[in-house]
Amino acid sequence: MVASEQTLPNNAATGAGPPTTTQRQYSPLPSVFRAIEYNLPPNYRKLQDTEHGYHWIYRVTKTKLSARIYPNVDGDTINISVFDDSKNPDLTANGSEVIKMWSGDLRMTGNWRRRLRRASGEALVLVNQRPRCPNCKKPLVLRERRDNQQQFFGCEDYPRCNGSITIIDHDVDRKRAGSYRPQTEQYVSQAQTAAS
C-alpha cells in the first residue's frame, strides 16, 4: 500500500516540524575518513571532537591500554598510538601516557591502506597483552628513566619488587626495499639465468 499525502501526518507531508526517523539526513563521512574506517578492524570506535576531529579508539579495560588512530589528512599521515591508561581511571583526553616505542606515523602514500590494516591490527594485539613482572607476575606499568627519558615497563609493586622489561620497538611504517620481488619471480629469473 502506498501512502498518499492525505494519509501522512501533517508535518511529514509538508516537511514542517521535526523530521521523523526515515526523513533524517546524516552527514556522510568524508571519503578519506571512510577509507580509513573501512581498513580498520571493527573493534575501533569512531569519535569526533574539536581537538582531534575524526579519530578511532579501542580501549581494553582489563589491561588498561588503548589504541588510537588520529588522521592528519592535511599532512597525509595517520598517527597510530598505544596509550597506557593505568594512571588515568577517568579516561580523560590528555591523561594517558603514550607508549612511544609502540606509536608512530603512517604515511598515506603507496599502499597505505594495507599498511594501516596491518599496523592497526598489531596495535590491537599490543593493547590486549599488558606485560607481567618477570619476578612477581604482577602487571607492569609504564615508567620513564630519569637520566635519558627512555620508557620501560616496571613492576607496579616498586620498590618492593624491582622487576622490569624493556619495551620492544614496534615500527609502524616499515620501509620496504624497492627491489622486493615475489618468490615466484625470483625462481623464474634464477631459472632463466641458469638456462642461458
N, C-alpha and C positions, 0 to 999 in steps of 0.2 A: 504494500500500500504506500503510495507516495503522498506526502503531506503537502497540502496546498497552503497558500499564505493565510487563509482564513483559519486553518486548524492549528497554526503555530501560535505560541504566546506572542503578545504584542511586541515585546522587546526583541524577540528573535526575528520577527518579520521585518521590522523597521531598522534593526541594528542599533536601536537606542537601549540604554540600560547596560548593566554589566553583562559581559559575554558569558555564554554558557560554556561548559567544558569542551564541546565539539567546536565552538567558534574561536577558542583561544588561539592566538598565534604566538608560537615560541620563536624567539630569535635564533636562527641557526648558528651553529658553531662555525667560525671562520675555517676555511678549507685546510690551512696548515695545522690548526689545532685538532681538526677531525683526523688528519693523517697521523698525528702524534697519538691521539687517543686510540685509534684503530690498531696501532702497533704496540700498545702497552698490554700487559696481562690484565685480565678482568678484575684482579684484586685491587687495583688502584682506584681511588675515589676522586672524581673531578671536583675541584673547588675553584672559586673565583673571589678575589678581593682586590682592593685598590693598590696594595703594595706589590703583589706578585702577578696580578692578572689571572689568567687561567693557569692552573697547576694541578698536579695529581699527587696524592699522598696514600701510602699504605702503612698503617700502624699495627704493631703486634703488641698487645698488652702484656702477654706472658714474658716476652724478652725485653720490653720497654725500649725497643728500637723502631725506627721508622725510615722508610724510603720515600724520597720526594723528587718529583720531576718538575723543574722550573724552566719552561721555554723562554728563550730570548730571541724572538723572531727577527728583530732588527739586527741583532748581531749574528744571526744564523747559527746559534748554538743552543743546546739543550743541556741544562745542568742536572745531573743525576747525583743526588746526595743521600748519604745514610747518616741518620742522626741518632744520638744516644739520648733518650727521653727520661732516663732514670732520675735525674735531678730536676725534672720538670713534670711533676704529677698532674698539674692542671692543663698540660699541653698547650701552653701559650705560644704565640707565634715565634718569638725570639728567645725562648727559654731553654731550648735544647742545644746540645753541643754537636757540631758536625764532626764526623769521623773523616779527617782529611784524606787518609790513605784509601778510603773506600768511596771517595767522591771525586767528581771531575766533570769536565765539559765535553760534550759530544758535538762535533761539527756537523752541520746539516748539509753536507756535500757528499757526492757519490752515492753509495748505497746506505744512506744514513738510517733508513727505516729498519733494515736488518740489524744494524749495529745497535739501534735503540731497543729492538726486541731482545737482543742478547744482554745488553747492559742492564735493562730494567728487570729482566728475569734473574740475572745474577744478584741484583740488589735485593730482590725478594728472598733469595736463598740466604743472603747475609743477615737480613733482619730477623729471620726465623731461627737463628742459631747464635744466641749470646754465648760467648765462651765461658767456661768454668775454670776456677782456680785449679792449677795442677797439684797444689798441696792439700787444700781442704774441700775442694769441689763446690764452693760457694760461687755465685755469679761474680764475674769480673765487671768492673766499671771503667769508664774512660778516664784516664788520667794524663797529665802532661808533665814532662820533666822540666824542672826549673831552669836548668842551665841552657838547654837548646830548644825548648818548647816542642820537643818531639812527643807525639801521643803514643800511649801504650795502654794495655788493659791491665789493671791492678785489682787485687782482691778487695772486695767491699769490706772485709773484716780487718783491714790495715789499721793499726800497726801490729795487732796480734798475729796476723798472717801476712807475710810479705810476698806471696805468690804473684807472679805477673807473667805476661806474654807480650811479645811484640806484635804489632798489627802488620799483617802481610799486605803488601802493596796490591791494590786492585785497580789496574789501569782501565779506565772507562773507554777510552778511544785508542785502541791499539793501532799502530801504524803497520799496515800490511806491505810486504815487499812488492814492488811493482812488477817483478819478474815471476810472480807466482803463476804456475800453470797446473791444472788438474793432473792427477797421476796418469790418466789415460793418454793425455797429450804427451807427457814425458816419455811413456813407454813407446808411443808411436815415433817420436823424434829419435829415441835411442835405437829403435829397430831400423829406422831409415839410415842413421849414421853407420850402424853395423853392417848394413847391406851394401853400402857404397864403398 
